[in-house]
Amino acid sequence: MSAPGSVLAQATARLLPQEGRRSRARRSTAVLWTWLRKLLPFAGIAVLLVLWQLVAASGIYTEDQLPGPLVVLRAGRETWASGALLGHVGASLGRFGASYLAAVGIAIPLGLLFGLRPALWRAVDPVVQLVRPISPVAWFPLAVLWLGIGNLPAIAIIFLAAFYPALLATVSAVRRVDPVYVRVARNFGTRDRQLVLKVIVPAAFPQIAMGLRLAIGAAWVYLVAGEMLGARSGLGFLIVDARNFLRTDLILLAMVLVGALGFVIDRTVAWLERKLDARWGIVREEIS
């Protein structure tokens, strides 16, 4: 082998391990960044817990006024051991599920009807816009008067909170469907039912889904308020009952559970939304 060839071979042999190390380093960095992006949402929660503990330990408030996270955790174990916590969570989820499904089950068909019949929507729209701004809280006295004390008033309040966002989002989504889709489907002889199910609903789904997520947020917010209205179980009742006994730790425990369950419900709905998007071939732009 000539001298230049030998030098080239030696240089190549030295560069190959270095390139392999750089490639491994790039892969390791990519994996690290992937995990950091996954853990990033939990960083905000960790900071919030640390701040909570620092304020609780600062002495500004007594433990009865602001118990720390560990005190709230002990209260959670105590309530769980008694079996009461699971019952309250189950009652809240049951009321929320029944109210939300009823609201969506009525709002979406009505929204499709009103969106497809502009003249009918023009007649109904003033009534909706007149009643919609009335806060569900304002219906409390009438809900108790008409429905009595118990589950029904709470379910009615949650229903009202979820109904209007779902209805208005569906009407708006249907009215924004590109008329070209409808004309093409008509040219192929598509019947009315198939036109709605195969063309209009998939085309309108992204905006409908946005309204459904807004409805979830509104319904979950008013769940606690509704359960304070004469209910004998649920997280809202737990807050009122703990207030009566000056159990601030249980109040904060219920508040944490309301937030955590709302987060889980929202993420579950977002996952179902992505599944339907994939089924109908809808591609969404991701915001990095």
C-alpha positions as CSV (number, residue, x, y, z in Angstrom):
1,M,0.0,0.0,0.0
2,S,1.3,3.4,-0.9
3,A,2.1,6.0,1.7
4,P,-0.8,8.4,0.8
5,G,-3.2,5.4,0.8
6,S,-2.0,4.3,4.2
7,V,-2.4,7.8,5.6
8,L,-6.0,8.0,4.2
9,A,-6.9,4.7,5.8
10,Q,-5.5,5.7,9.2
11,A,-7.5,9.0,9.0
12,T,-10.7,7.2,8.1
13,A,-10.2,4.8,10.9
14,R,-9.8,7.6,13.4
15,L,-12.9,9.5,12.0
16,L,-15.3,6.5,12.1
17,P,-15.4,6.1,15.9
18,Q,-15.7,9.9,16.3
19,E,-18.7,10.0,13.8
20,G,-20.2,7.1,15.7
21,R,-19.9,8.9,19.0
22,R,-21.4,12.0,17.5
23,S,-24.3,10.0,16.1
24,R,-25.0,8.4,19.4
25,A,-24.8,11.8,21.2
26,R,-27.4,13.2,18.7
27,R,-29.7,10.3,19.3
28,S,-29.3,10.6,23.1
29,T,-30.0,14.3,22.9
30,A,-33.1,13.7,20.8
31,V,-34.4,11.1,23.3
32,L,-33.6,13.5,26.2
33,W,-35.6,16.3,24.5
34,T,-38.5,14.0,23.8
35,W,-38.7,13.0,27.5
36,L,-38.3,16.7,28.6
37,R,-41.2,17.7,26.3
38,K,-43.4,14.9,27.8
39,L,-42.5,15.9,31.4
40,L,-42.9,19.7,30.8
41,P,-46.6,19.8,31.7
42,F,-45.8,18.2,35.1
43,A,-43.1,20.9,35.8
44,G,-45.8,23.5,36.2
45,I,-47.7,21.3,38.6
46,A,-44.5,20.7,40.6
47,V,-43.8,24.4,40.8
48,L,-47.4,25.0,42.0
49,L,-47.1,22.4,44.7
50,V,-43.7,23.9,45.9
51,L,-45.2,27.4,46.0
52,W,-48.2,26.1,47.9
53,Q,-46.0,24.4,50.5
54,L,-43.8,27.4,50.9
55,V,-46.7,29.7,51.5
56,A,-48.3,27.2,53.9
57,A,-45.0,26.9,55.8
58,S,-44.3,30.7,55.8
59,G,-46.5,31.3,58.9
60,I,-48.6,33.9,57.0
61,Y,-51.6,31.7,57.6
62,T,-52.3,29.1,60.3
63,E,-52.6,25.4,59.3
64,D,-56.3,25.7,59.7
65,Q,-56.5,28.6,57.2
66,L,-54.1,27.1,54.7
67,P,-52.9,23.5,55.2
68,G,-50.0,22.3,53.1
69,P,-50.1,19.6,50.4
70,L,-49.0,16.9,52.9
71,V,-51.8,17.8,55.3
72,V,-54.3,17.6,52.4
73,L,-52.8,14.3,51.4
74,R,-53.3,12.9,54.9
75,A,-56.9,14.2,54.8
76,G,-57.3,12.3,51.5
77,R,-56.1,9.1,53.0
78,E,-58.4,9.5,55.9
79,T,-61.4,10.1,53.7
80,W,-60.5,7.3,51.4
81,A,-60.1,4.9,54.3
82,S,-63.6,5.7,55.5
83,G,-65.0,5.0,52.0
84,A,-66.6,8.4,51.7
85,L,-64.2,9.8,49.1
86,L,-64.9,7.3,46.4
87,G,-68.6,7.8,46.9
88,H,-68.3,11.6,46.5
89,V,-66.2,11.2,43.3
90,G,-68.6,8.6,41.9
91,A,-71.6,10.8,42.6
92,S,-70.0,13.8,40.9
93,L,-68.9,11.8,37.8
94,G,-72.4,10.2,37.6
95,R,-74.1,13.6,37.6
96,F,-71.7,15.1,35.2
97,G,-71.9,12.2,32.8
98,A,-75.7,12.1,32.8
99,S,-76.0,15.9,32.4
100,Y,-73.3,16.3,29.7
101,L,-74.6,13.4,27.6
102,A,-78.1,14.6,27.8
103,A,-77.0,18.1,26.8
104,V,-74.9,16.9,23.9
105,G,-77.5,14.4,22.8
106,I,-80.1,17.2,22.4
107,A,-77.8,20.0,21.3
108,I,-76.1,18.3,18.4
109,P,-79.3,17.1,16.6
110,L,-80.9,20.5,17.2
111,G,-77.7,22.2,15.9
112,L,-77.7,20.1,12.8
113,L,-81.4,20.9,12.2
114,F,-80.9,24.6,12.7
115,G,-77.7,24.7,10.7
116,L,-79.4,23.0,7.7
117,R,-82.6,25.2,8.0
118,P,-81.5,28.8,8.1
119,A,-85.0,30.1,8.2
120,L,-85.8,28.1,11.3
121,W,-82.6,29.2,13.0
122,R,-83.5,32.9,12.3
123,A,-86.7,32.3,14.2
124,V,-85.0,30.5,17.1
125,D,-81.8,32.5,17.4
126,P,-83.3,35.5,19.3
127,V,-84.8,33.1,21.9
128,V,-81.4,31.3,22.3
129,Q,-79.5,34.6,22.6
130,L,-82.0,35.9,25.1
131,V,-81.8,32.9,27.4
132,R,-78.2,31.9,26.9
133,P,-76.6,34.9,28.8
134,I,-78.6,34.0,32.0
135,S,-76.1,32.3,34.3
136,P,-77.0,28.8,35.4
137,V,-76.5,30.1,39.0
138,A,-79.5,32.4,38.4
139,W,-81.7,29.3,37.9
140,F,-80.9,27.9,41.3
141,P,-84.0,29.2,43.1
142,L,-86.3,28.0,40.3
143,A,-84.5,24.7,40.0
144,V,-85.2,23.9,43.7
145,L,-88.8,25.2,43.4
146,W,-89.6,23.1,40.3
147,L,-87.4,20.0,40.8
148,G,-87.1,19.8,44.6
149,I,-83.9,19.1,46.6
150,G,-81.6,16.3,45.4
151,N,-80.0,15.2,42.2
152,L,-82.3,16.8,39.7
153,P,-81.5,20.5,40.4
154,A,-77.8,19.8,40.1
155,I,-78.3,17.9,36.9
156,A,-80.4,20.7,35.4
157,I,-77.8,23.3,36.2
158,I,-75.0,21.2,34.6
159,F,-77.2,20.6,31.6
160,L,-77.8,24.3,31.1
161,A,-74.1,25.0,31.3
162,A,-73.2,22.4,28.6
163,F,-76.2,22.8,26.3
164,Y,-75.6,26.3,24.8
165,P,-71.9,25.9,23.8
166,A,-72.6,22.6,22.1
167,L,-75.7,24.0,20.3
168,L,-74.0,27.2,19.0
169,A,-70.9,25.4,18.0
170,T,-72.9,22.8,16.0
171,V,-75.0,25.4,14.3
172,S,-72.0,27.5,13.3
173,A,-70.0,24.4,12.1
174,V,-72.8,23.2,9.9
175,R,-73.3,26.7,8.4
176,R,-69.6,26.9,7.5
177,V,-69.5,23.6,5.6
178,D,-68.3,24.2,2.1
179,P,-71.3,24.1,-0.3
180,V,-69.2,22.4,-2.9
181,Y,-69.2,19.2,-0.7
182,V,-73.0,19.2,-0.6
183,R,-73.3,19.8,-4.4
184,V,-70.9,17.0,-5.2
185,A,-72.7,14.6,-2.9
186,R,-76.0,15.6,-4.5
187,N,-74.6,15.0,-7.9
188,F,-73.8,11.4,-6.9
189,G,-77.4,10.9,-5.7
190,T,-76.6,10.9,-2.0
191,R,-79.8,10.8,0.1
192,D,-80.4,13.3,2.9
193,R,-79.5,11.0,5.8
194,Q,-76.3,9.9,4.1
195,L,-75.5,13.5,3.2
196,V,-75.7,14.5,6.9
197,L,-73.8,11.5,8.3
198,K,-71.2,11.1,5.5
199,V,-70.5,14.6,4.4
200,I,-71.8,17.4,6.7
201,V,-70.9,15.8,10.1
202,P,-67.3,14.9,9.2
203,A,-66.8,18.3,7.5
204,A,-68.2,20.2,10.5
205,F,-66.7,17.9,13.2
206,P,-63.5,20.0,14.1
207,Q,-65.6,23.0,15.1
208,I,-68.2,20.8,16.8
209,A,-65.5,19.1,18.8
210,M,-64.2,22.5,19.9
211,G,-67.7,23.4,21.2
212,L,-68.0,20.0,22.9
213,R,-64.7,20.7,24.8
214,L,-66.0,24.1,25.8
215,A,-69.2,22.5,27.0
216,I,-67.2,20.0,29.1
217,G,-65.4,22.9,30.8
218,A,-68.5,24.8,31.5
219,A,-70.4,21.8,32.8
220,W,-67.5,20.7,35.0
221,V,-67.2,24.3,36.5
222,Y,-70.9,24.4,37.4
223,L,-70.9,20.8,38.7
224,V,-69.6,22.0,42.1
225,A,-72.1,24.9,42.2
226,G,-74.9,22.5,41.3
227,E,-74.0,20.0,44.0
228,M,-74.0,22.8,46.6
229,L,-77.7,23.1,45.8
230,G,-79.2,20.6,48.2
231,A,-77.2,17.5,47.1
232,R,-76.2,15.0,49.7
233,S,-73.1,13.7,48.0
234,G,-70.5,14.7,45.4
235,L,-67.4,17.0,45.6
236,G,-69.5,20.1,45.8
237,F,-71.3,18.7,48.8
238,L,-68.0,17.7,50.3
239,I,-66.8,21.3,50.1
240,V,-70.0,22.7,51.8
241,D,-69.9,19.9,54.4
242,A,-66.2,20.6,55.1
243,R,-66.8,24.3,55.4
244,N,-69.5,23.6,58.0
245,F,-67.0,21.7,60.1
246,L,-64.1,24.1,59.4
247,R,-62.1,21.3,57.6
248,T,-60.0,23.4,55.3
249,D,-57.9,20.4,54.4
250,L,-61.0,18.6,53.0
251,I,-62.1,21.8,51.1
252,L,-58.7,21.9,49.4
253,L,-58.8,18.1,48.8
254,A,-62.1,18.5,47.0
255,M,-60.8,21.4,45.0
256,V,-57.7,19.5,43.9
257,L,-59.9,16.5,42.9
258,V,-62.2,18.8,40.9
259,G,-59.1,20.1,39.0
260,A,-57.5,16.7,38.5
261,L,-60.7,15.0,37.3
262,G,-61.4,17.9,34.9
263,F,-57.9,17.6,33.5
264,V,-58.4,13.9,32.9
265,I,-61.8,14.3,31.3
266,D,-60.5,17.0,29.0
267,R,-57.5,14.9,27.9
268,T,-59.8,11.9,27.4
269,V,-62.1,13.9,25.1
270,A,-59.0,15.2,23.2
271,W,-57.8,11.7,22.7
272,L,-61.3,10.6,21.4
273,E,-61.3,13.7,19.1
274,R,-58.0,12.7,17.6
275,K,-59.3,9.2,17.0
276,L,-62.3,10.5,15.1
277,D,-60.1,12.9,13.2
278,A,-57.9,10.0,12.0
279,R,-61.0,8.0,11.0
280,W,-62.3,10.9,8.9
281,G,-58.9,11.9,7.5
282,I,-58.9,15.3,9.3
283,V,-55.4,16.7,9.7
284,R,-54.9,19.3,12.3
285,E,-51.9,21.7,12.5
286,E,-49.9,21.1,15.6
287,I,-48.7,24.2,17.5
288,S,-45.1,23.6,18.8
